Amino acid sequence: MPSDSKIAASFRDPSGFLFKREGTLYRQVNRQYESDYTRLMQSGLYDALVGDGLLISHEETAVPAAEPDIAYKIIRPELVPFVSYPYEWCFSQLKDAALTTLTIQKRALDHGLWLKDASAYNIQFHRGRPMLIDTLSFEAVRKGEPWTAYRQFCQHFLAPLALMAYCDLRLSQLLRVYIDGIPLDLASSLLPFRTRLKFSLLMHLHLHASAQKKYAGKQVNQNQRPPRKMSRNALVGVMDSLEAAVRGLKWEPVGTEWADYYADTNYSRAADEHKAAIIARFLERAVPQSVWDLGANTGRFSRLASSREIPTVAFDIDPGAVERNYQKVRAGGEINLLPLIMDLTNPSSDLGWHHRERSSLLGRGPAELVMALALVHHLAIANNVPMDQAASFFSACGEWLIIEFVPKSDSQVQRLLATREDIFPGYTREGFEESFGRTFTIVTAEAIQDSKRILYLMQRR
Amino acid sequence: MHLFNHLPIMMPDILAAPVHAIHAYLDPGSGSFLIQLLIGALVGGLVLLKTYWNRIRAFFSRSSAGDATPSDENASELNNSESDAV
């Protein structure tokens, strides 16, 4: 028997599980899920959803099962190059993921199926669009019953979106703490009173939270009278109402730290163009299969990689910059660029049961090439990260590194130093090269015209 | 939340409805089930009205446009909520 490693994120659902064998990802479909799987495949729903880019495609394979006693089929899903999580998404990414979930749910209802879960973690951004990656999320509609996943949808999507839209964009980070979505009583207590005046938010969040509290752990009047039925119209009405609630939530990037950074740069047009030309040359030299752009802002230089058909993840700490970047991706139909929110001084860690349900940033790497443009001064001066520690982190992120050194004389560094004591005597070109030279081989270095900055191409030793 | 305490007066039948054990791997939660029944009862009628309204519009647009234009416009309108969701 080949050695299989079960993917820890898929342990909750008894319908099947993911496992890796010799580097290939498979999903075992268990016998208990046979009828729902057959219905998904034969009803035409699978073809329709895959055709519209709403569901990940898969192939049925004849490889031996990981757990043969309970196995019905082994399928090989199409691979998503980089798995991301809701707490790394900007507002519109979470909103699009929510709308995609509802669209799939409505399509499924037309085929006599529905989603048995509505986890935001079942949605991934693949080829620039959100899609469902859990093929085993469908089951036959239980006629007359309300939607089982309703609570999960509200906790995973509606509550964080409402909090982001009405309170503060940064509240999406609550999803890091609450792995099964934001508790509705917490969301309800944080949301301003005016959200109670909106019918959909009043019902799905505030009254929903109160109902949960009131009926916690109770089976109300069981067996005393025939159960109340949920008609199909009622079910569709609830989906329409959830969709209206999600569509009604909006957020526009204004006044965040970096959203208008490119307008506020100290680069001349010539310097900007020269910088892009150097990066393009470096990319052509390293020929990476994957790129992480750390501190990508709105993705101006990430696109040098993604436009070369290299799967690229553009990380930035500022949700406004990530929002703009994502909107560009969506407007341009870009398929190789994934913008994500990431604080490099506290990157996503291993979370969930046994620390294995959600991976850390480094656990999802390494990339082949890392870009750190106009970043090192923020780490070294604004966050006191010693230079050799920055080099160590970048080397864990990828083999190749394109890094920009911004000297103290640069106006952006002067701005960082304006409000604090200069305790960084080692922050010099020589100090930088010495620190990074211990971890990386400096392949080449080029000064950016019309600026004081230097771009390096480095390879891990 | 105080508001909810008044709702049983408004919708006594729905909130007194039994919630049976559900054979699902997620716990749907009794409160979540009840509130969904309530919302379903409130908005389900709208879905029905919308369906009839669309049929009426389809009927009139067909009769005013003659045989040349079948209910394409109406059909695309019905599908709109799905196709523009992503």
Interface residues (C-beta under 8 A of the other chain):
Chain A: R12 D13 P14 S15 G53 L54 D96 L99 T100 L102 T103 K106 R107 K116 D117 R129 P130 R142 E145 P146 W147 T148 A149 Y150 R151 Q152 C154 S188 R196 L202 M203 H204 H206 L207 H208 A209 S210 A211 Q212 K213 K214 Y215 A216 G217 K218 Q219 V220 N221 Q222 N223 Q224 R225 P227 R228 M230 S231 N233 A234 L235 V236 G237 V238 D240 S241 E243
Chain B: M1 L3 F4 N5 L7 D13 I14 L15 A16 A17 P18 V19 H20 A21 I22 A24 Y25 L26 P28 G29 S30 G31 S32 F33 L34 I35 Q36 L37 L38 I39 G40 A41 L42 V43 G44 G45 L46 V47 L48 T51 S81 E82 A85 V86
